Every structure is written in structure tokens, then in C-alpha cells.
Amino acid sequence: MDPLEALAERAAACLHRDRPFVSLSYAQSLDGSLAARPGVPLLLSGPESSALTHRLRAAHDAVLVGIGTVLADDPRLTVRGVPGESPQPIVLDSRLRFPLDRRLLEHPHPPWVATHTPDDVKAESLLGKGPEGLRLPSDAGRLDLKALLRELKTRGISRVMVEGGARVIRSFLAARCVDWVLLTIAPTFIGGLRALSFEDGAGAGFVLRRPQWQALGADGIVWGELE
């Protein structure tokens, strides 16, 4: 089965919940690294798997990243090179560190910035430039992801694609908020920043149900439902 068909089948079964369907998609090396070192972008996906990422974006209502990804990679989070509309970009930014020179400010949909900071001066400075703020409760000092997802559902978001970075990946897994995973594995060893590192065991023990895999260009991809 094509990964997009598998995604659609799983998402259809989750329509009547109080939160959106959440997929997790990112690229890593053979040793599980996302980058050689924190804050420095590293292109891991080949052209074929990159095209798949854009197809996945087009199949979602929103695409979500953390502020670390915005600072390090300056992503556009648009759909390019394949048919489809660009999804609504969402940035997790608890302390409102979003710079005003990022390419996301040129996105067809002004980004939604999820935060719990009480700093109204920062909020006014950023939100006056186009982004919309989503003020959320905190959970042990971090954004309450379940509250975020409930809010997104009320805004008509049915499918959310989480792309990273490492802290966001860990947070969504630890909160048990991921329904489906597509992992791109580049045929290289990096020895750098690992995608997953659950020191407290909060995110351990996940299993892919009905996993499927295939070669895509030089990369391998694995996908399935998360139990």
C-alpha cells in the first residue's frame, strides 16, 4: 500500500475524536541522528523522499514544528513540486523567540504560534507582524499539547503533520499524541543529535502496528500506526 493511502485510511478512522489525527514524519541517519550537532541544519533526505514529504504535507491541514527548527533551518513549510495546497503552519514557541526575518512570515497562511508566555510586549511585537498567537496552558513548564490539539480541532484542523525537531518529537510521543509515523532513513552514519532520548522512559515502548517499508531512491522509508 502507498504510504498516502495508509495515512488516509488511518485518518478516516479518527475523524470523530476531540482532537486531530496526528502523524509524525522526519528523516534520520542510520544511527538515529537528526543533525551533526544542535542548531546546525543537515539535509538527510534524497530528492525522492523529499518529494514524499511534500505529498504528505499536502495531505494534512496543518504542519507543526518547534521554535528550534525555525531558528536553525528557517523552513518554509510549503508544498512544492507536487500538487496540493500548503497546510497551515504551526510553531511551538513557549517563550516567543520567533525572529521577524523568518521565511515562514511569507507563507500563504500566516503561522499560528503556540505559547504560554505572559509577556504581552513580546506578543504584541511578534503578532503585529502577521502570525496569530495561540495562548495555551503550561504542563510542568511546557506547552500542554493535548490542550493545543483540542484547540486545533475547534479551528477545523483534522490532520496535523509533526515534523520536528527532536524536542517536539519526544514531547508528542511522551504525551501519547501520535497516531501514525513515517520515518525516512538516510544511508549514512552521523554520530550527532539523536532523534529520541528518553532518559526518564516516558516515551519508551512504542510499537508500529502493521509496519511497511520500501526503498525510495537512496533512502529507506518505514511507516505504520503507532500503538
N, C-alpha and C positions, 0 to 999 in steps of 0.2 A: 504494500500500500504506500502511495505517495505520502510524505510527511504532512502536506497540507490537507489531504483527505483525512488522515488520522486526527489532526488538530480539529477539523470541523466536526468530526464525529464525536469527539470527546466534549467539545464546547457545547454542542447541542444538548448534551445530557445535563448540563449545568445551568441552563437558562433560568430556572425558577428559584435560584438561591438569592440570598440578600446581599451577595457580593458578586463581582465579575469573575469570570473564568480567568485564571492566571497561568500564563505559560512562561517558562524560564528558558532563555536561549543565549548562549555565549560560546566563545571559542577559547580553547586552551591548548597547551602543548601536551606531548605525551606524558610529561611528568606533572601535569596538572597546573602549570603556571599560566597566569593571565598576562604577565609582563615580566621583564627582566628585573625591574625594581619599581617601587611605588612612585606614582606620579609621572612616569615616562611611558608614553603610548608605544604599543608594539603591534604591528599588523601580523596577525596569525592566519587569517582566513585567506584561501586562494580565491580566484575570481568566481569559480562555480559555487562555492559555499557562501561567498558574499552575495551573489545573486539570490540564493535561497533566503538569506537574511532579509533581503528587501521584499521578497514574496511573503515572508512571514509578517513583516511589518504591515503590508497591505491587507493582511487577513485579520488585523486587530483594530480596535477602536482607539487604543492608546498604547504608547510605548514609554517605558519608565526607566530612568537611570538615577544614580545618586550624584550629588554635587561633586564628588571626587572625579567622576567620569567627565563631567562638564569642564572642570578645571584642567584635567590632564589631556583630554582628547579633543575638546571643543567640537563635539559631534553635531551633525545637522539633524539626525533622526528623521529624515525624509525617506520616501520611496523613490528610488532612482533606477532606471534601466529596465524596469518591469512594469506591467500595467498595474494600476491601482492608486488609491488616494493615500496621502501621507496621514498617519494617525496623529491623534492629539499627544504632544509631548508632555511628560510629567517629570519633574525633578524633585527628589527628596533633598531638602536643604534646611535642616533644623535650625541653623544659625544664620540663614540668609547671607551666604557668601557668594552668591551668583554674581559674576562680573558683568558689567554692562557692555562688554565688547564681544560677547559670545555669538556664534553663528545661529544659535537657537532663537535669538531675537529676530531673525529673518525668516523663521519658519512660517508656512502658510497659516498655522494656528498658533496664536501666542501661547507660550508654555504656561502650564499650571505649576506653581512652586509650592510644595507641601512643606510647612514649617510649624514649629511651636514656639518660636521666639516671641517674647513680648516687646521687642524693640520696634516701636512704631516708626521711628525715624528711618531705620534701615528699610522697613517695609514700604514706607512712602517713597523712598528713593528708588527702589527697585520696581515696585509695582506701577509707578508712574511712567515707566518706560515700555509698558505693554503686557508683561506677564500678569497672570491672575494668582493671587495668593489663596492657598487652602490652609486655614489655621486649624490645627489639629491638637488633640490632647497628647501628652507625652506618656510613654510607658517606660519607667525606670530610666528616664532621661533621653529616651529615643522616641522617634515618631511612632505613634500607635498605628501599625499597618492595617489592622482589622478595621479600625475607625476610618482610615483612608479609603479602604476598599468599599465600605458601606457608602461613604460619600460619593465615590465614583459611580456606584450603581444608581444613586439618585440623580446623577447627571447624565444618565443614559449610556454609560460605558458598560459594555457587556463582555469585552475581551481586552485584557491587558497583557502586553508583552514586556517582561522584565529582562533588561539586557546587562545590568551590572552597575557598578563594579563589584569587587569582591565582598565588601561590607554589605551591600544591598542583597547580593546573592545569599549570603549567610543569614541575613535578617529574615528574608522571606521564607527560607527553608526552616529556620528555627521557629518561626511563627506558624508553621504548618499552613502556609497560604499559597502553595504552589500545586497546580493540578496536572501539569504536563511539562515535559522537558525535551528540548532538542539541544544536543551538545555537539559542537564541531571540534574535532581533534586534529590538530596540525601535526604532521610527521616530523617533529623536531623536539629536542630537549632544550629547556631554557634554564632551569635551576633558579627560578626567580620567585615572584609573588604568587603564592598558591591561591587558587580559587576558593578552596574550602579549608578551614582550620578551626574545628570546633573543640576548643580547649575544655569547655565545660560539658561536652557531649550533647548539647541541646539540639543539634541538628543531625546527629548520627542515626543510623538505622534505616535510612530511606531506601526503598527498592523500586525499580522501574517495573511496572506491570506490562506484560506483552511487549517487551523491548524489541525494536527493529533497528537495523543498521545497514549502511551501504557506503561504498566509496563514492566520493564526489570530487572529481578532479584529483588533486594530490591529497585531499583530506579524507577523513572518515567522519560520518555523522551517525549519531545514536539518538533515538527518540522513543518516548513511551509515556504512559500515565504514571504519576507518582503516587505510591502508596504511603 
